[in-house]
C-alpha cells in the first residue's frame, strides 16, 4: 500500500458538507488540507465513482486493540503486531483519528502498571508505521493511588491526549456472581477468584482519599490543557462535581437525568456506537437511541468494536429518521469539537484532509481513505491511482 502527499482532486463524488447536505461536487486537497469544494481541481484526480464522501471518523474511546494483544485468555501477542494490525482495522472502519483507550488499573495483568508502561513504550516505537492520527486516552481507575506520581509525569511529558476518571469498584462488586464478568476479570488479571475479591476489597478501602487524588490529577491536566472525561457518571451530582474540576466530557452517563445535567452545563455527552447500532446497552443502561431522540448524545465512540463507528450513523439515520449529516457528525465533527480538534471533522476549506469514500449501496463499505491529504487505503485500485 503506497501513500502520496500531493495535490489531489476528488471528483464524481456525493459529498457530505458541513451544513448536513449531500451534494455532487469536487474536493481539492493541497499540502494535507482541503483548499476548495466545488472548484476546478488540480493535480491527481481520484474518481469516487458516485460514492459517498465523508469526513474521517474521530474515535475518542476504543479499546478494541486489547483483543489484538490478548485474543484469547492468557494468549498474548507482541505490541507491534497488535498495534499495526489495529491501525489497518481502523482505516477499514473509516477512522482517521483514534484515541487508544489504555486502562491503567489497580488490577495486575492486561490493565496493570507494567502493561501500561509497556503499551506507552510500544506505541512510541511503532508510531512511524501507523497511518491513523493516533493519540493516547488514559482511562485511570481512581483507586489506583500507587501510580498517581507516574501518571503526573505522563501528563507533564505530554504523553496523554485525553484523561478519563474511571471507578468500577461498585460495578465489579455487583458482578462477582456473574460467570461471564468474573471470568473476564480473572482471565485478564491472572488471579484466582479469592485473590481478586481480596484485592477488590482493599481498593474499596481507599475511597476516603480518592477524591483528593482526583482533584490533584484534574488540576494537573487542566493546567496543561488536556481534555478530561468522567466515566459512567452515576448521577447529576457526580457530573456537576467533575464539571467543576474541568472534566467537560461525560462518558457513558448511566441515566437520562445525568445526561440532562451534562447537557445543561454544555458538556459533551459520549455514548457507545455498539449501543447505538444494537439498539440497547449491554449493561442495561441509557440507550444511545433513547438519548439521541432526547438530544442527550453529542458523540459516539467505538467503545470495544471499531466497525460500529462506520455503521451506526447509517442505521440511526434510517431507523430514527434523523438527518444523516447529524448522525455522521456524532462520529466526526462532534468528537473533534469535544476535545478541541477544530482542524478536522468536516469537509471544508482550511480543514485537515481526513476523508473517506464509502460505497453505501448495501452494507456501507469503505473503499478509500485519505489521511492528511495522503491516499493511504484503497480497495480495488492502487492508492493515488489517477482517474
Secondary structure, DSSP 4 states (H G I P E B T S, - for coil): ----BS-EEEEEEEEE-TTS-EEEEEEEEETTEEEEESS---SEEEE-TT-EEEEPEEEEEE-TTHHHH-SBTTB---HHHHHHHHHHHHHHTTEEEEEEEEEE-SSSGGGSHHHHHHHHHHHHHHGGG--SEEEEEEEEETT-GGGHHHHHHHHHTT--SEEEEE--HHHHHHTTT-HHHHHHHHHHH---HHHHHHHHHHHHTTHHHHHHHHHHHHHHHHHTT-EEEEES--SHHHHHHHHHTT--EEES-SSHHHHHHHHHTT-EEEEEHHHHHHTS-TTS---HHHHHHTT---EEE-BT-TTHHHHHHHHHHHHS---HHHHHHTTTHHHHHHTT-TTSSS-STTSB--EEEEE-SSS-EEEEEEETTEEEEESSS-TT---
